[in-house]
Amino acid sequence: MMPIQVRLGRLALHLVLAAGALLSALPFLWAITTSLKPARLTYTPPLVIPTHFQWQNYVDAWRAAPFPRFYLNSAIMAVAITAGQVLLSALAAYAFARLRFPGRDLLFLAVLGTMMVPFHVTLIPNYLVIRWLGWVDTYYALVVPRIVGAFSIFLFRQFFLTIPSELDDAARIDGCSRLGVFWRVMLPLSGPAAAAVAIFAFLFAWNDFLWPLIVTNSVDMRPIQVGLAVFQGRYGTRWTLLMAGTIIATVPALVVYIVAQRRFIEGVTLTGLKG
């Protein structure tokens, strides 16, 4: 039988975790309750559940801004960035994990070092490059600077190190090239790591605000997060519509995480097994 001290310790741990989860969920619960209130009840206590759900707020929010266009821009940007992060980061990680070349470890440390540089430091240089290329207000500006990342390379490399090198040797004996080993052996086995990278990349791209705000000028090129900011400027006092728009923008990211969370947790766990 489990000692009473152990059971009390587990109970205390679960209470702390439950309190933390509730605290994290409070802003989302506030947004949901506010989005379902009539406008006259906007400033009532945030978590008071309205007696009459105002579903029309979602219809009005959808019509008040070009949400279909915002959704399309965000979807194109998020899918392209996710695909690029998975493919290009996996290729780079395969080189760092399996290939032997002079300066490999030093180069990998340099890649990791870029994670220490704040995004705001590179913001102006990146924008100047985009403007020089003539990509301002295009999908190229939204996608290309985010298509590969040091964190994704790190996750893939750590996962590749957990795969026995004997599989590479067997594939090479069967006639596979280095690229063939990557496509036929390493990438198919790295599903959990790919899921983790894909979720990180998709959520980051979907929720990105500052960079799209800077490199887009027209309404037709704005992703949904920037569109919400404009929406807030036009309807700053109508919090019910703003919260309805926020919930609409949150649904795709929430669905993606729920669908892939199992592989995501597995991938993040396995990447720490070998250094």
C-alpha positions, 0 to 999 in steps of 0.5 A, spaced: 500 500 500 502 506 498 504 510 504 500 516 506 506 521 505 507 519 498 499 520 497 499 527 500 505 529 496 501 526 489 495 530 491 499 536 493 502 536 486 496 535 482 493 541 486 498 545 484 498 543 476 491 544 476 491 551 479 497 552 474 492 549 468 486 554 470 491 560 471 493 559 464 486 558 461 483 564 464 485 569 458 482 564 454 475 563 458 475 570 458 475 571 451 470 566 450 465 568 455 466 576 452 465 573 445 458 571 447 455 577 451 451 582 448 455 589 447 451 592 453 454 586 458 461 587 455 464 590 462 461 585 467 465 581 471 469 577 465 468 570 467 460 570 468 457 566 463 452 570 460 444 567 460 443 569 453 449 567 448 450 572 443 452 567 437 451 573 432 457 576 435 461 571 431 457 573 424 458 580 425 466 579 427 466 575 420 463 580 416 466 586 419 473 584 416 475 580 410 477 574 414 476 569 409 482 573 406 486 573 412 485 566 413 488 564 406 494 568 407 495 565 414 494 558 411 499 559 405 504 562 410 503 557 416 503 551 411 509 553 407 513 555 413 512 548 416 514 544 410 520 548 409 522 548 416 521 540 416 524 539 410 530 544 410 531 543 418 531 535 417 537 536 411 541 540 415 540 536 422 542 530 418 549 533 416 550 535 423 548 528 426 551 523 420 556 527 416 564 528 418 567 534 415 572 539 418 569 544 423 562 541 423 561 541 431 563 549 431 558 550 425 553 547 429 555 551 435 554 557 431 547 555 428 545 554 436 548 561 437 543 564 433 538 562 437 541 567 442 540 573 438 533 577 439 529 577 433 529 585 434 536 585 432 535 582 425 529 586 424 531 592 420 537 588 416 532 583 414 527 588 412 532 592 408 534 585 404 527 584 403 526 591 400 532 590 396 529 584 393 522 587 391 519 582 396 515 587 400 508 586 400 508 579 397 508 571 400 516 571 399 517 576 405 512 572 409 515 565 408 522 565 406 525 569 412 522 563 416 523 557 412 529 554 416 530 555 424 536 553 429 531 550 434 528 545 428 535 543 426 537 542 434 531 538 435 532 533 428 539 533 430 538 530 437 533 525 434 537 523 429 542 521 434 538 516 437 537 512 431 542 507 430 548 508 425 547 501 423 541 502 419 545 507 415 551 502 414 545 497 412 542 502 407 549 504 404 551 496 403 544 496 399 546 501 394 543 507 397 547 514 397 547 519 402 541 522 400 538 516 399 539 514 406 536 520 408 529 519 404 529 512 405 531 511 412 532 517 417 526 521 415 521 516 415 523 514 422 523 521 424 516 522 425 515 524 432 521 529 431 517 532 424 511 532 428 514 536 434 518 541 429 511 542 424 507 544 430 512 549 433 513 552 426 505 552 424 504 555 431 509 560 430 507 562 423 500 562 425 501 567 431 506 571 428 505 578 428 511 583 428 514 581 422 508 580 417 506 587 420 512 590 417 513 587 411 505 587 408 502 594 406 495 592 403 489 589 406 489 583 401 496 580 404 495 581 411 495 574 415 490 573 421 493 576 427 495 583 423 488 583 421 485 582 428 490 588 430 486 592 424 480 590 427 481 592 434 483 599 431 476 600 428 472 597 433 476 598 439 470 599 444 467 593 441 470 587 445 465 582 444 466 582 436 474 583 438 474 577 442 469 573 437 475 574 432 480 572 436 476 565 437 476 564 430 483 566 429 485 561 435 481 555 432 486 552 427 492 552 431 488 549 437 485 543 432 493 542 429 495 541 436 490 537 439 490 532 432 498 532 433 499 532 440 501 525 441 507 525 436 509 532 439 510 529 446 513 523 443 518 527 439 520 532 444 521 527 449 526 523 445 530 528 442 533 529 449 535 521 450 542 522 447 547 528 446 
